[in-house]
Amino acid sequence: MLALNSQAPWNDGTRLFGLATLLMLAPLTGLLIVHAPLVAWVLVGALAALLFLEFSSIYWVVIAIMAATLSRVAVAFGAPHFLNFVHFPLVVGAFVVTLLKGHTSRPARAIGNCLDVFLVVNVASWLINDGEILRPVLNWLVLMEPFLLLYVLLATPVTARTSSLLWKVLLAICFVQVPLGAWQFLTVSRGNPDLIQGSFIGSGTGAHVAGAVTLLGFLILICRGAASSVPHVKTVCFAAAVPLIGLAVIADAKQSIYCFIPALLFAIVSIKGVHPLKVVLPILFLGLLLYASFYFYRPLQKIEQRGLVSHGLQGKTSALLSIVSAMSETPTGLLVGIGPGNSVSRVALMTPDAQLDGTSAISALDLKTAPLTRELLDISYHNWLWKSSSVWSPECSWFGLFGDLGFVGVGVYLWMLWLAWKIAGRQGGWLSASAKGSLIALATLGGVYTWLEEPSFTLLVALLIGLAVMPRLKTDAA
């Protein structure tokens, strides 16, 4: 077993307590599964949380990331829908365990200060603008989840073997999208690329998320291959990268592909310690793959249709002007926004009158649709292009962040991104370059749709940044 920290995850007392508790609760849980399945799941989850307090927070991180990226597969086969949201308590649990164990570091403390400030901004905006009491908490959690996870990764002592394990988890999640997507392409898509969703089955943006996840793996492998001086390592990395970008293409994840292009170029040219001439090959390889994708897959050529792009941009522009107009109606609107979850953030859309499925576990929160959210969605609904494409819809993370929390909220979030950027670049090398590239992709995607609030992607970006500063096993490209 890999040693995750200097302390054993279990002691004898914990083992005995856990075994006794499981034996006592097993019959009760069996009855509840038949008569009250939701209560049974909550009971099992609460018990697991108590037992997991003895584990290293790295265990929590691994399970949270797997829950965020793989839970929809289980739900598709009949598991409860609320499993799609279990990553939230797991990440919070990892954060709490880290605090209880007293682990910290200078970068972690900087991130922690930002978490506190962002919570204060959410509460202040909520107090000024009024609204449902859950909104500031949910808005903080949805946007700060990757930073909570990053805090854990920065604060928890790990070994090189542990970071190697996390590295394998990251790549495994990227690569598992390929066989799942290929199976969906051959069996269920029937010419509809939106149904090629990898492990994100049933998500409205599942195809784009699957594409973004595989492109993250593509970015890592291209940087790894570019930095390597060993020919067979370079060949393996470039060859393994092909099916990853291939999945993004057949899933028609156009927004992901477009937003990753500047990220890829920056990451390749910013790798430290690599001779400039050695960068030419990966850039040519990248250019060849992108050219082939655009040439043979016609949907990607839509970016050349100026009329379509111009009409689509009008949707984004119209949404931004409406948000600014609503913010200008109050004295503090531009400063701290119109309240968390009151514009076009992910929390604002968690209502039955917006984008929430009535069968979703979130419907139990009974959130009401904000007036501005309803207005923007109504405008979008009556325009075929804005309605049919998330790229041109009024929803996007930067608009939601600005509308909800104003210039102060945007400033704090940018401060956190800047800290993450500096943390990612501390050790240099190909992994730091890929981590910085992932931040560029995330920030760009945030201007397209609600990507800053997409845990299936943001948690992987946070993991990559954490890996960039962890001790690593020696490689030829170190």
Secondary structure, 3 states (H helix, E strand, C coil): CCCCCCCCCCCHHHHHHHHHHHHHHHHHHHHHHHHCHHHHHHHHHHHHHHHHCCCCHHHHHHHHHHHHHHHHHHHHCCCCHHHHHCHHHHHHHHHHHHHHCCCCCHHHHHHHHHHHHHHHHHHHHHHHHCCCCHHHHHHHHHHHHHHHHHHHHHHCCCCHHHHHHHHHHHHHHHHHHHHHHHHHHHHCCCCCHHHCCCCCCCCCCHHHHHHHHHHHHHHHHHHHHHHCCCHHHHHHHHHHHHHHHHHHHHCCCHHHHHHHHHHHHHHHHCCCCCCHHHHHHHHHHHHHHHHHHHHHCHHHHHHHCHHHHHHHHHHHHHHHHHHHHHHHCCCCHHHHCCCCCCCCCCCCCCCCCCCCCCCCHHHHHCCCCCHHHHHHHHHHHCCHHHHHCCCCCCCCHHHHHHHHHHHHHHHHHHHHHHHHHHHHCCCCHHHHHHHHHHHHHHHHHCCCCCHHHCHHHHHHHHHHHHHHHCCCCCCCCC
